[in-house]
């Protein structure tokens, strides 16, 4: 029998000059945080394949979750591993352009689309800590706009919690995507990334050393002074001239009544400052100190701008170490190391 080699050629589906893949894939957001669980109440038509909750985080704009209101309650929950400072929530609803006559009822005609909007409108979007509502970010008010840009809605939250919940008491909820973003710092010019981040006294996962370099301002690394020695190390793959170290401490604005104890009140914040101040910041080559860049002296300023500290180093080394020997903790949101001059050889 003669064997025939088959050559498969794949052609993307093209819709109005745009490939289906490009049209349907949602762009990932800066500071987007991924839930560990997505749940919903009663699934539309009991059809998990078509309307599963997981569709709101699959980044596919051709899939959607569908929820019916059962006994006056329709809901969708995104649950996160830890408490986050939730900055904003972006919601993608279905949009009509290029969607004529697909399988979904809502997109078959403009009239159908408007009927769906009327039924699926007025969804509350809130941040929760467990089962306790922390803040309503607002109500999703849908429009009849047919373009994709018309059907992307952004709600500002600025609240701490571990769950985002969408809910309504009548009608239905139908959504393509729900995107949650945290509070993220800007990347610095000439910022260098450590290959390893470690700390002294063991801490919980919530306060792990890695949080000092994750760019999120709603996470933090916490190290206690164990037997008179508390430390946090950032190690690099080679020796650099380290020009400066930028440290983000906690800031209170928008953080009152969150789960973290320090920002719950101004007095609580001041107590934390007193405990966390006076941290030495030094450049090392291996275990040998090259230069102390100075001591982190925290202030009582409540704004973010008050709690960003820059220490000038201008020293060669492969490690930046924060340390203190007095009672208290080393508690930082971010440690950023900047090297404008690149590689350096210690003579």
N, C-alpha and C positions, 0 to 999 in steps of 0.2 A: 504493500500500500504506500503510495506516495504521500509524504508529509508536506503540508502547505503552511508556510509561515504567515501568520496573520499580523497585519499592522493596523493598530487601532488609532484612529485620529479623532480627537475630541474637539468639538466646536462649542464654545460658550453660547448660551442663549442670549440674543441681543434684543434689547427693548429700547426702541427709539435711539439707537446709536450707543447705548450704554450697556455693558455686559451685565447680566443678571447678578453675578457675584459682586460687582462693584455696587450696584443699586441696593442689594439686600444686606450688605455687611455694615454694621454700625462701627463708627470710629471709636476707639478707646479714649476715654477722657483722662486728662491730667489729674492725678490724685484720686482716681477711681478706686474704690474699695470693693472687694469681692465678698459676698455673703457666704457663710458656711451652710446655710439652709434657706430654702425658699418654699413657703407653704401658702395654701389658699383654702378658703372655705368650700362651698359647694361648686364643683367644676361644672361649667356650662355643658348641658346635654349629657353629663356624666362621661364625657369623651376626653380622657386623659391624654390620648395621643394628639388630638388636635388642639386642646386648650390647657395643657399642663402649666403649672406655675413656673417650671424651669425655663419656659420660653422667654420670660422677661429678662433673663440674664445670659441668653445664648448668643447675643450680638447679631442675631438674624432678624432683619426687619420684615421678613415674610412669614414669621411665626408669631403667635401671640397667646397670652393667657386669657382665659375667659372664666368669669366668676358670676354665679347667680346669687341673688339675695335670698337666703334661706331663713325663714322666720325673722325677717327684718334685719338680717345681718349678712352682708357680703364683705369679704376681706381678703387681702393679700399681704403676706409678711416676708420681709427680708431680714434674716437674723445674722448677726456678726459675732465673731469669736470673742472680741473684747469690746469694752465701751469705747466709742469713738466720738470725736468732735465732728459732727455731721454738718458740713458747710452748705451743701445744696443737693437737691434731688432733681434729676432730669428725666422726664417721662416722654417716651415716643408713643404716640397714638398711631392708628392706621392712617394712611394717606392715599388719595384717590388717583393721582396722575399715573398713567401707565398701568393701571390696575383693572381696566375694563374686562368684565366677564371671567375673572378667575373663579375658583371654587367658592370663595367666601361670599356670603350674602351681602355684607356691608359694602364691598367694593364693586359689586356688579353694575350699579348705576349710581348717579349722583343722589337721586331720591332715597335710595337704600342707605347710602352713606349718611345722609342727614337724619334719617330715622334712627340709625345706630348712635349717632352723636347725641340725640335727644335722650335716648334710653341710658346711655353710659356716662352722662355728664355728672358733675357735682360730686366728685370723690374727695373725701378728706385724706390728706397726706400728713402723717404725724410721726414724730420720733418718740420711741418708748425705751424705758429701761426695764427689761423683763415685761411685766404686764402693766406697768405704771406709765401713763402718758406723761412725757416731759414737755412737749411743745407741739402744737399744730403748725405745720409749715404753710398751710393754706389749703384752699379747695381747688381741685383741678377743674377749670372751666374750659371745656372744649369749644372750639370754633368750627365753622363749616369750611375752612380753608382747605383746598384740594391738594396743595403742594406739600412736600415733606417738611419744608421749613415752617409751614403753618401749623404743623402737628407735632412740634417739639416744644415741650413746656418745661420751664425751669422754676423751681420753688426754692427760695432761700430759707434755710433752717437756722444755722448757727446754734446748735443745741447738742448736748451730750446724750448718748444713749447707745444701746446695743441692738436695736430693732427699728426698722422702718415699716410702718403699717399703712396700707391704703384701705379705706373702708367707706361703705355707704349703706343706707337702710332700705332703699328701693331701687328697682331697675337692675342694671348689671355693670360689671367692670370688665373692660376689654382693653388690653395694653400690649404693645409690641415689646417695649423695653423699659426697665426702670434702672437708672444709673445713680449710684450714691457716691459722692465725692467728699473726701475729708479735707482737713486743713494742711496744706503742703507748703514748704518753703521753696523759694526760687533757687535754682542751681547757680552757684557762684562762678564767675570767670576764673579759670585756672584752678578750679577745685580738683583735688586728687582723692581717689577712692581707696580706702584701706582694704587690704586683703583679709584682715582678721581684726575682730573687735572683741575684747575680753574685759572682764571685771573681777574684782576681788570677791568680797563676801557674796555667796550665792544669793540670787534673787529669784522671784517668780517669773514665769513667762511674760506676765504683764509688764515687767520692768527689766527685761533682758537688755544686755549691752547692745545688741543689734539695733535697738530702737534709736540709738544715738546717731545712726547714719541712714535711717529709712526715709528721710525727708518729710515725715509726717509730724506736725506740731501737736497732735493729740495723742502721741505716744511718748514715753520717756524711759530712760535708763536710770535705775536707782541702785546705788552701791553703798552699803553701810560701812562704818569704820570698825573692822573686826580686829580686836587686839591692837588698837591704835593705828591701823593701816587700812585705809580705803583707797581704791584705785580703779581707774578705767583706762584701758590702753587701745590705741588705734595703731596697728602695725601695717607698714607698706611693703611692697614687693622689692623696693630698692631705696637707696638713699636719695633724698631730695633736699634742696634748699627750701625750708619751710618758712615762708614769709609771714603768714599770720594764721591764727586760729580763731574762728568765730563760734561763739557758744550761744545757743538759744536756751534760755531758762523759761519757766512757765510764765504766762501772762494771764491776767484776770479778766480783761474785757471780754464779755459774752460768755464767761465761764461760770458765773454765779449759779449755784444750785445744781451743778453737775455732780457726777458720782465721785470724782476725785476730791479728796478732802480739802486740800490746800485752797482751791479756788472757790469754795462754797461761800466764803465771806472774806472781806478785806483783812480782818484780824487773823483769820486762819492762814491767809496768804503770807502775812507778815511773820507769823510763827515759823512757817516753812523757810522763808528767806533767812531768818536768824539761824536756823539749823543747818542750812545748806551752803552758807557762804564760806569764804576763805579757803578756796580750792587752788592748789598750786597747779599751774599748767606748764609743762616742760617738754623739750625736745630731747630724745634719747637716740643713741646709736647702739642698738642691742640693749644691754642693761646699763650702759654708761650714759649718765646725764651730760648733754652737751650745753644746754642753756635753759634757764627758767625764763619763760616768756612773761611771767608775772602771776599775780594772785587774783582769782576771780572774786571780786567784791560785789555781791549782789545788792541791788537797791530795792526800795519799796514801790517803784513805778508800776502802775497797773496796765499800761498799754504794751502792745507787742514791741514797739520801738524802744521802750524802756528796758526790755529784758533780752536784748541782743547785745552781746559783749564781744569786742574785738581786741585780741591781744597780739601785739607785734613780736615776732620771733626772730626772723632773719638768721636762721641757724640750720646747719646741715644735720640730717638724721633720718632714721627709718621708722621712728616711733614717736607718737605724741601720747603723753601720759598725764592724766588728771589725778591728783592725789591729795589726801588730807589725813592728818593724824589726830585731830581733835574730835570730840564727840560730834555726832551728827551724820549726815549723809552727803553723798555726791548725787545730785539729782539734776539731770539735764534732758532737754527735749532733743537737741541736735548739737553735734560737734562737727564743724566744717574746717577742713585743713586746705590752705591755699598755697600753691607753689608756682610763682610766675617764672622762675628761673630753671625749673626742671631738674635733671639729674645732678648729683653733686658727689664728689669723692672725698671722704674723710682722710686727711693726711696724717 
